[in-house]
Amino acid sequence: MIGRPYDVLIIGSGGAGLSLALKLADHSVQVSVLSKFALTAGSTYYAQGGISAVFDADDSLESHIEDTLSAGVGLCDPEIVRLTVNNGKTSINWLRDQGVNFTEETNKTGETKLHLTREGGHSHRRVVHAADATGRAVSLSLIDRAREHSNIDLFENHNVVELITAPSLGEANKKAVGVYVLDSQKQHVKTLSARVIVLATGGASKVYLYSTNPQSATGDGIALAWRAGCRVSNMEFMQFHPTCLYHPHAGSFLISEAVRGEGGKLVLPDGSPFMQHFDPRGELAPRDIVARAIDHEIKKRGIDCVYLDISHKPAAFIRKHFPNIYEHCLKFDIDITKQPIPVVPAAHYTCGGVMTDSHAQTDIDNLYAIGEVASTGLHGANRMASNSLLECLVFADRASEDILSKLSAIPTPPEIRDWDESKVSDSDEEVVVSHNWNELRHFMWDYVGIVRTDKRLHRAMSRVELLKREIAEYYGNFRVTSDLLELRNLVIVAELIIRCAQLRKESRGLHFTLDYPELDNSKPPQNTILTPQ
């Protein structure tokens, strides 16, 4: 075992993990933060749009609550929604105290205030942002603060192999006590222990072929928690962002929902709008509706993409509000002040995850989950735009309160045996990992994507079962690598998504199936909950 036990070990260095680390460290708690890659490699850094919170005098908490409940199509927990929304302004002010510079404007009376934009599903302007790179501003500010803090140790390129729980050490009670973690640079597995462990690993959208997420979004925390014995819920609700830049050399670049919030129109190749045929809110309908509408038009017309056009706005306005999108599109000879942006949907956000209570506690003692990895009850069947970073902040605060109230009573974890590599060897067939990775992401996109059927789900499950056996054999014989760990986690996440989708015999929110195209209103809406055997 490496070194002394930490008070709290946080897995993940995004908005949720770093916010919690700072809140705990300010109370003299010794915290370790593990980042799979660089500290900026998570989804927070790449978030464009902003954070929803009620600041406008014409807006209200009740309106924000109602919009969130409406987007979640009957599956949001009303108390969790209220808790989260009520803490919006406090969360934004805390970020400002950490040095985040949000975009401001001067009103007619000369008063400077936060500039608020509007996104899909919101009935008012309530999205606080830093131009079109909010996540980067939040991430860099929190990293700077964490680097300065004497009570926080930051470890980059550390990929968790497995959670260690007390039963695995021969103790009866079910509690988290440590982790095995791969130091990717030294290719060595370390053993770390802590009194409290927190999953802040983000989502799982890289299970799909096309995603707006960075490479790190491989569902690690969900898979770790599932293998340790935690329940997961609502994994069928994978959100596809409607507008990802379509260009052969662009990779997966997100075109922020704020572009539509500021008047951008979705049009066909001939320039005609189409969203009015799908929802009276048009471009500002919730993401599930907009993504399905685009998917429908692409398949119906046999076209490669649709277009998002904001060129009718003044060029200076566009460059001011969307400087990063403007500059990025110019790299591909797309001047968004003069021409529309080619866009397609792409996997974006995991609405389900590890089940937690209102203080982010999981089924296992001393194990918490915050941010996208968690299923708190906030998002229901469809996350409303810009509620994700808000959830990270609010539940980091909730977790910190709970941890601080219990920490003194949690004993030092027991001695943990080191990772045993005596019976494995280096692999000379890395192609197996890359082949399985590609196969998994292709069939998940084809069979478990925006539109599903029972037959497609059955085909996907058959392939998952074959891959699981092959990956398990590979994992048991060769030394772990970061790619292998991600693949092992992704195939578990894929199985959980498919199982949840097969259990839901209706179309609700982000889960749309041609076999059950309507809501089932014969009974109250139910969460899809899976329990490890």
C-alpha positions, -999 to 999 in steps of 0.1 A, spaced: 0 0 0 13 34 -10 17 60 18 -7 69 45 -45 68 41 -62 100 29 -92 114 46 -110 116 12 -100 102 -22 -119 118 -51 -118 100 -85 -122 126 -112 -110 162 -117 -140 179 -133 -163 205 -119 -178 181 -93 -146 165 -81 -126 198 -77 -155 217 -61 -158 190 -35 -120 189 -30 -119 226 -23 -149 226 0 -134 198 21 -98 211 21 -110 244 34 -120 225 66 -85 209 70 -95 176 54 -66 159 35 -79 152 0 -64 133 -29 -78 139 -65 -71 113 -91 -74 123 -128 -73 96 -155 -55 118 -179 -47 155 -175 -67 176 -150 -84 193 -180 -93 161 -198 -128 157 -185 -161 170 -199 -163 201 -177 -134 217 -195 -152 213 -229 -187 225 -217 -197 255 -238 -232 267 -228 -233 276 -191 -250 270 -158 -286 275 -151 -297 297 -122 -324 322 -115 -310 358 -115 -335 377 -137 -362 396 -118 -387 383 -144 -377 347 -137 -385 326 -106 -374 295 -89 -408 279 -95 -404 285 -132 -370 268 -133 -384 239 -113 -413 235 -136 -391 236 -167 -369 209 -153 -398 187 -143 -413 191 -178 -381 182 -195 -378 151 -173 -411 137 -185 -424 125 -152 -393 109 -138 -376 138 -120 -376 136 -82 -395 169 -73 -377 173 -40 -342 169 -56 -352 194 -84 -363 219 -58 -331 214 -37 -309 219 -68 -327 249 -82 -329 266 -48 -291 265 -46 -284 278 -81 -275 314 -72 -254 303 -42 -234 280 -65 -227 307 -91 -216 331 -64 -193 304 -50 -177 300 -84 -172 337 -87 -154 336 -54 -131 310 -69 -122 334 -97 -145 324 -125 -152 354 -146 -187 351 -161 -198 372 -190 -215 405 -179 -235 432 -195 -244 468 -186 -281 477 -185 -297 510 -194 -292 524 -160 -255 517 -161 -256 487 -138 -233 458 -145 -249 424 -141 -245 388 -153 -254 383 -190 -280 355 -192 -287 334 -223 -315 310 -230 -314 274 -240 -337 246 -249 -365 237 -224 -360 270 -205 -389 295 -204 -366 324 -194 -331 336 -198 -313 320 -169 -280 305 -183 -250 321 -167 -219 317 -190 -184 327 -198 -188 336 -235 -191 301 -252 -164 284 -231 -179 283 -196 -165 249 -188 -130 260 -195 -133 290 -173 -147 269 -145 -122 241 -149 -91 264 -150 -102 284 -120 -108 254 -99 -76 238 -109 -56 269 -100 -73 270 -66 -67 233 -60 -30 235 -70 -25 263 -44 -42 244 -16 -19 226 9 -46 201 18 -51 188 -18 -28 163 -37 -35 161 -74 -25 130 -94 -27 131 -132 -26 100 -154 -40 77 -127 -67 53 -139 -86 34 -112 -86 -3 -118 -110 -14 -90 -127 -2 -58 -117 -20 -27 -145 -27 -2 -143 -42 33 -160 -75 24 -131 -82 -1 -108 -79 29 -127 -104 50 -148 -79 69 -186 -82 71 -199 -47 66 -201 -32 31 -179 -1 30 -154 14 6 -118 15 19 -95 21 -11 -87 17 -47 -62 -1 -70 -51 25 -95 -29 23 -126 -2 50 -129 -3 52 -167 31 68 -170 50 43 -149 27 14 -159 25 4 -123 -7 -4 -102 -7 14 -69 -28 7 -38 -44 37 -21 -67 38 9 -90 65 23 -117 68 49 -141 82 22 -141 76 -16 -160 98 -40 -168 89 -77 -167 121 -98 -158 103 -131 -183 118 -154 -205 100 -180 -203 73 -205 -210 88 -240 -179 73 -255 -198 40 -256 -212 54 -289 -194 59 -322 -202 96 -323 -200 117 -292 -194 153 -282 -175 141 -251 -137 138 -247 -120 104 -247 -122 102 -209 -160 97 -209 -160 59 -207 -183 52 -178 -156 42 -154 -173 53 -122 -206 35 -132 -187 3 -139 -166 5 -107 -197 11 -86 -216 -17 -103 -188 -42 -98 -186 -31 -61 -223 -38 -56 -241 -4 -61 -275 -1 -79 -277 19 -111 -308 35 -126 -322 50 -158 -293 41 -180 -316 39 -210 -317 77 -210 -286 86 -229 -289 122 -242 -279 130 -278 -270 166 -283 -288 178 -314 -259 199 -329 -224 185 -333 -203 200 -361 -205 178 -392 -171 178 -411 -148 150 -420 -118 166 -401 -136 183 -372 -137 154 -348 -166 158 -323 -170 195 -318 -201 207 -301 -221 236 -313 -236 251 -282 -273 251 -276 -269 288 -268 -266 294 -306 -302 283 -309 -310 303 -277 -298 334 -294 -319 329 -325 -301 302 -346 -325 283 -369 -323 247 -379 -328 243 -417 -326 217 -444 -300 219 -472 -324 241 -493 -326 266 -464 -362 257 -453 -368 254 -415 -384 222 -402 -386 223 -364 -420 239 -364 -434 206 -377 -422 187 -346 -428 211 -317 -444 245 -312 -412 256 -293 -392 250 -325 -354 252 -319 -360 257 -282 -377 224 -276 -359 200 -252 -329 182 -266 -346 148 -271 -372 163 -294 -347 183 -314 -323 154 -318 -351 130 -330 -363 157 -354 -329 160 -370 -324 123 -371 -358 119 -387 -350 145 -414 -316 130 -422 -330 95 -426 -361 106 -444 -343 127 -470 -311 106 -473 -290 137 -464 -257 138 -445 -267 166 -421 -289 196 -415 -278 231 -409 -278 256 -380 -280 291 -393 -274 322 -372 -260 343 -400 -290 366 -400 -276 381 -367 -250 409 -369 -215 396 -374 -202 416 -343 -229 400 -322 -219 365 -333 -182 370 -328 -189 385 -293 -212 357 -281 -196 327 -298 -159 335 -303 -147 300 -299 -173 284 -321 -166 312 -347 -128 306 -347 -132 268 -347 -156 267 -377 -133 291 -396 -106 264 -394 -129 244 -417 -137 273 -440 -171 278 -424 -178 315 -416 -208 314 -393 -215 351 -398 -222 344 -434 -232 308 -438 -250 280 -419 -232 254 -398 -236 217 -409 -247 197 -378 -257 162 -367 -267 147 -334 -241 130 -312 -241 112 -278 -237 139 -251 -248 131 -216 -256 101 -193 -288 110 -175 -288 78 -154 -260 64 -133 -251 53 -98 -280 57 -74 -275 82 -46 -295 99 -19 -298 136 -15 -263 138 1 -247 119 -28 -243 87 -7 -244 54 -26 -255 20 -15 -220 14 -1 -209 31 31 -182 58 27 -187 58 -11 -202 89 -27 -210 97 -63 -214 133 -77 -219 148 -111 -227 130 -143 -218 96 -128 -246 98 -104 -284 93 -107 -298 118 -82 -333 122 -96 -326 157 -110 -328 148 -147 -354 121 -150 -359 110 -186 -341 140 -202 -316 165 -188 -325 201 -194 -298 223 -209 -272 237 -184 -286 218 -154 -255 195 -154 -228 219 -141 -254 231 -116 -259 195 -103 -221 191 -100 -219 222 -78 -249 215 -56 -241 179 -49 -205 186 -43 -218 209 -16 -242 183 -3 -216 156 -2 -191 179 16 -217 186 43 -224 149 48 -187 139 48 -177 166 72 -205 155 96 -193 119 96 -156 119 90 -144 120 126 -164 88 133 -150 69 103 -120 47 113 -87 45 95 -91 19 68 -74 -15 73 -41 -25 56 -48 -35 20 -27 -60 1 -9 -48 -30 -20 -56 -65 -8 -90 -77 6 -92 -112 26 -124 -107 3 -145 -130 -1 -121 -160 21 -110 -189 25 -82 -213 1 -84 -242 15 -87 -278 -20 -83 -292 -32 -47 -285 -52 -49 -317 -77 -70 -298 -85 -40 -275 -89 -15 -304 -110 -40 -325 -134 -47 -296 -136 -9 -288 -146 -1 -324 -171 -30 -326 -188 -20 -293 -192 16 -303 -205 8 -338 -232 -16 -327 -243 7 -298 -247 35 -323 -266 13 -348 -288 -5 -324 -291 15 -291 -290 50 -305 -316 78 -309 -343 54 -322 -345 18 -309 -365 -14 -314 -367 -47 -295 -349 -65 -323 -321 -40 -323 -317 -42 -286 -316 -80 -287 -289 -79 -314 -269 -55 -293 -272 -77 -262 -260 -107 -281 -228 -89 -292 -223 -75 -256 -223 -110 -242 -197 -122 -266 -175 -92 -260 -178 -95 -222 -164 -131 -224 -136 -121 -247 -126 -90 -226 -128 -110 -193 -104 -136 -207 -80 -109 -220 -82 -90 -186 -73 -122 -167 -42 -130 -187 -25 -97 -194 -12 -67 -175 -37 -39 -174 -34 -8 -196 -56 23 -196 -72 13 -229 -80 -22 -215 -96 -7 -183 -117 17 -204 -129 -11 -227 -137 -33 -197 -158 -5 -182 -175 4 -215 -188 -31 -221 -204 -31 -186 -220 3 -193 -232 -9 -227 -249 -39 -210 -265 -17 -184 -279 7 -211 -293 -22 -231 -309 -39 -200 -326 -7 -189 -338 -1 -225 -353 -36 -227 -372 -31 -195 -389 1 -205 -419 -8 -226 -428 27 -237 -412 58 -252 -403 84 -227 -379 113 -229 -346 102 -244 -357 66 -248 -377 62 -280 -386 28 -294 -406 21 -326 -422 -9 -308 -437 12 -280 -439 47 -295 -462 63 -269 -460 71 -232 -475 44 -209 -500 64 -189 -517 34 -174 -495 36 -143 -473 62 -125 -439 66 -142 -412 43 -128 -374 46 -127 -356 16 -142 -334 2 -114 -308 -25 -118 -293 -44 -88 -261 -64 -90 -264 -101 -84 
